[in-house]
Amino acid sequence: MVFGARSVNIVSFFKRETGSMAQQYQPGQRWISDSEAELGLGTVLAQDGRLLTVLYPATGETRQYALRNAPLTRVRFSPGDVITHFENWKMTVREVDDVDGLLVYHGLNAQNEVVTLPETQLSNFIQFRLATDRLFAGQIDQLSWFSLRYNTLEHTSRQLQSSLWGLGGVRAQPIAHQLHIAREVADRIAPRVLLADEVGLGKTIEAGLVIHRQLLSGRANRVLILVPENLQHQWLVEMRRRFNLQVALFDA
């Protein structure tokens, strides 16, 4: 049984009122693991010195954490939330009391009767399936992970906008005229060109650059290369070694 947690209000251990570390956790309190949310709702069993023991009844697993940096977030529902008893009946929260460090929820059940539900009797199953659920529940990654993803996307965007995108991965050192020709040709929707440089000026590299950029941009899905028989293996080796193109040889 899974109950919605869209409007769950989670109070973080590190954002609560100041006090000694021994006063922050009480047996019976419900917490959720920031790193293992799939364990469900945890129950504080004991606090022994610098160690905290938490039971996760949904999976039957027990975890021990260092008090100073336990990756836990306190679960606290607000008025208007619908919560579930471990026996599967539901209630709408109207009022929340804090009794000796334990939360007691008061509200109405499905029959509109006034009921009380201590947090110790909450359902052990809780999931945050939507991004908004995780946000409201405080199940967020560290800023460093966000910064890494953001910087990666920015770098990828700059790379895709580069005029040399698709031309820089070749295992060679293209010269200026090769890059110019390859970019001009590869940017055309349906290029029809004749590469007529002198022998040894890199026509194979120019053609490979055009093919590589066309494939990366999606303007080409498959490429057929027709070459004289005496050049088949040369082109096969060049396309694989210099451009990492998985070409196949069909000798008619």
KASUL-V407849 format. One record per residue. N is the residue number from 1. SS is DSSP state (alpha for helix, beta for strand, coil for the rest). PHI is phi in radians with two decimals (999 if undefined). PSI is psi in radians with two decimals (none if undefined). Layout:
n->[N,N]
ss->[SS,SS]
phi->[PHI,PHI]
psi->[PSI,PSI]
//
This chain:
n->[1,2,3,4,5,6,7,8,9,10,11,12,13,14,15,16,17,18,19,20,21,22,23,24,25,26,27,28,29,30,31,32,33,34,35,36,37,38,39,40,41,42,43,44,45,46,47,48,49,50,51,52,53,54,55,56,57,58,59,60,61,62,63,64,65,66,67,68,69,70,71,72,73,74,75,76,77,78,79,80,81,82,83,84,85,86,87,88,89,90,91,92,93,94,95,96,97,98,99,100,101,102,103,104,105,106,107,108,109,110,111,112,113,114,115,116,117,118,119,120,121,122,123,124,125,126,127,128,129,130,131,132,133,134,135,136,137,138,139,140,141,142,143,144,145,146,147,148,149,150,151,152,153,154,155,156,157,158,159,160,161,162,163,164,165,166,167,168,169,170,171,172,173,174,175,176,177,178,179,180,181,182,183,184,185,186,187,188,189,190,191,192,193,194,195,196,197,198,199,200,201,202,203,204,205,206,207,208,209,210,211,212,213,214,215,216,217,218,219,220,221,222,223,224,225,226,227,228,229,230,231,232,233,234,235,236,237,238,239,240,241,242,243,244,245,246,247,248,249,250,251,252]
ss->[coil,coil,beta,coil,coil,coil,coil,coil,beta,beta,beta,beta,alpha,alpha,alpha,coil,coil,coil,coil,coil,alpha,alpha,alpha,coil,coil,coil,coil,coil,coil,beta,beta,beta,beta,coil,coil,coil,alpha,alpha,alpha,coil,beta,beta,beta,beta,beta,beta,beta,beta,coil,coil,beta,beta,beta,beta,beta,beta,coil,coil,coil,coil,beta,beta,beta,beta,beta,beta,alpha,alpha,alpha,coil,coil,beta,beta,beta,beta,beta,coil,coil,coil,coil,coil,beta,beta,beta,beta,coil,coil,coil,coil,beta,beta,beta,beta,beta,beta,beta,beta,beta,beta,coil,coil,beta,beta,beta,beta,beta,beta,beta,beta,coil,coil,coil,coil,beta,beta,beta,beta,beta,alpha,alpha,alpha,beta,coil,coil,coil,beta,coil,coil,coil,coil,alpha,alpha,alpha,alpha,alpha,alpha,coil,coil,coil,coil,coil,coil,alpha,alpha,alpha,alpha,alpha,alpha,alpha,alpha,alpha,alpha,alpha,alpha,alpha,alpha,alpha,alpha,alpha,alpha,alpha,coil,coil,coil,coil,coil,coil,coil,coil,coil,coil,coil,coil,coil,coil,alpha,alpha,alpha,alpha,alpha,alpha,alpha,alpha,alpha,alpha,alpha,coil,coil,coil,coil,coil,coil,coil,coil,coil,coil,coil,coil,coil,coil,coil,coil,alpha,alpha,alpha,alpha,alpha,alpha,alpha,alpha,alpha,alpha,alpha,alpha,alpha,alpha,alpha,coil,coil,coil,coil,coil,coil,coil,coil,coil,coil,coil,alpha,alpha,alpha,alpha,alpha,alpha,alpha,alpha,alpha,alpha,alpha,alpha,alpha,alpha,alpha,coil,coil,coil,coil,coil,coil,coil,coil,coil]
phi->[999,-2.19,-1.97,-1.17,-2.26,-1.03,-1.86,-1.10,-1.86,-1.82,-1.78,-1.28,-0.99,-1.42,-1.97,-1.37,-1.10,-1.21,2.96,-1.20,-1.07,-1.22,-1.61,-1.38,-1.99,-2.28,-0.95,1.76,-1.13,-1.86,-2.30,-2.20,-1.36,-1.24,-1.69,-2.36,-1.09,-1.17,-1.27,1.49,-1.36,-1.73,-2.10,-1.19,-1.67,-2.80,-2.20,-2.14,1.11,-1.76,-1.95,-2.11,-1.87,-2.22,-1.76,-1.95,-1.06,-1.08,-2.00,1.32,-1.75,-2.12,-2.22,-2.05,-2.19,-1.29,-1.00,-1.17,-2.39,-1.11,-1.40,-2.18,-2.27,-1.29,-1.68,-2.44,-1.50,-2.00,-0.95,1.78,-1.31,-1.80,-2.08,-2.13,-1.33,-1.13,-1.59,1.46,-1.66,-1.99,-2.58,-1.73,-1.22,-1.96,-2.66,-2.21,-1.97,-1.94,-1.99,0.94,1.53,-1.89,-1.54,-2.19,-1.74,-2.07,-3.11,-2.09,-1.56,-1.13,-1.60,1.14,-1.68,-1.29,-2.35,-2.21,-2.38,-1.19,-1.11,-1.16,-1.85,-1.17,-1.04,-1.46,-1.78,-2.54,-2.35,-2.06,-1.53,-1.78,-1.08,-1.16,-1.06,-1.14,-1.15,-1.15,-1.53,1.36,-1.49,-2.14,-1.37,-1.19,-1.03,-1.09,-1.21,-1.10,-1.07,-1.10,-1.12,-1.10,-1.13,-1.13,-1.14,-1.10,-1.10,-1.10,-1.08,-1.10,-1.15,-1.19,-1.52,-1.18,-1.20,-1.83,-1.07,1.51,-1.97,-1.74,-1.63,-1.23,-1.48,-2.86,-2.11,-1.05,-1.64,-0.99,-1.18,-1.19,-1.12,-1.09,-1.11,-1.08,-1.18,-1.08,-1.33,-1.17,-1.41,-1.42,-1.16,-2.31,-1.17,-2.31,-2.38,-2.09,-1.53,-2.15,-1.21,-1.18,-1.05,1.58,-1.64,1.66,-1.16,-1.11,-1.15,-1.06,-1.12,-1.12,-1.09,-1.09,-1.08,-1.06,-1.21,-1.11,-1.19,-1.16,-1.39,1.47,-1.32,-2.38,-1.84,-2.35,-2.26,-1.94,-1.93,-1.83,-2.37,-1.04,-1.02,-1.30,-1.92,-1.04,-1.24,-1.09,-1.19,-1.03,-1.16,-1.12,-1.15,-1.38,-1.33,-1.56,-2.08,0.98,-1.64,-1.45,-1.55,-2.16,-1.76,-2.07,-1.72,-1.45]
psi->[2.26,2.30,2.62,2.53,0.51,-0.72,0.39,2.39,2.00,2.23,2.04,2.52,-0.64,-0.09,0.04,3.08,2.64,2.69,3.07,2.67,-0.52,-0.33,-0.11,-0.57,2.40,2.44,2.32,-0.31,2.62,2.19,2.80,2.49,2.27,-0.53,-0.31,1.12,-0.40,-0.21,-0.27,-2.81,2.24,2.69,2.23,2.17,-0.84,2.75,1.99,1.81,-2.02,0.13,2.52,2.27,2.21,2.29,2.37,1.60,-0.49,-0.56,-0.16,0.27,2.66,2.44,2.57,2.33,2.66,2.29,-0.64,-0.59,0.71,2.21,1.12,2.63,2.28,2.37,2.12,2.05,2.72,2.82,2.34,-0.34,2.60,2.11,2.85,2.33,2.72,-0.27,0.14,0.19,2.68,2.78,2.66,2.14,2.28,-0.56,2.57,2.22,2.62,1.91,1.85,0.71,-0.10,2.45,2.42,2.15,2.34,2.42,-2.72,2.44,-2.98,-0.42,0.20,0.48,2.55,2.18,2.83,2.42,1.84,2.63,-0.38,-0.32,0.22,2.68,2.50,-0.12,2.13,2.38,2.57,1.60,-0.48,2.75,-0.66,-0.63,-0.82,-0.65,-0.87,-0.46,-0.04,0.22,1.33,2.69,2.94,2.68,-0.58,-0.63,-0.70,-0.76,-0.69,-0.81,-0.73,-0.82,-0.62,-0.76,-0.69,-0.77,-0.74,-0.72,-0.79,-0.66,-0.73,-0.49,-0.13,2.47,-0.26,0.22,2.27,-0.08,-0.11,-0.07,0.04,2.47,1.16,-3.13,1.45,2.50,2.99,-0.80,-0.52,-0.77,-0.71,-0.84,-0.79,-0.73,-0.77,-0.73,-0.77,-0.43,-0.09,2.59,-0.86,1.39,2.37,1.74,2.80,2.00,1.92,0.67,2.91,2.81,2.32,0.04,0.09,0.67,-0.59,-0.73,-0.71,-0.80,-0.72,-0.68,-0.74,-0.81,-0.78,-0.80,-0.67,-0.68,-0.76,-0.62,-0.17,0.05,-0.27,2.39,-0.65,2.57,2.31,2.13,2.09,2.08,2.75,2.73,-0.65,-0.13,0.02,-0.91,-0.54,-0.80,-0.66,-0.83,-0.74,-0.78,-0.63,-0.78,-0.72,-0.54,-0.04,0.63,2.19,1.34,2.74,2.61,2.16,1.85,1.85,none]
//
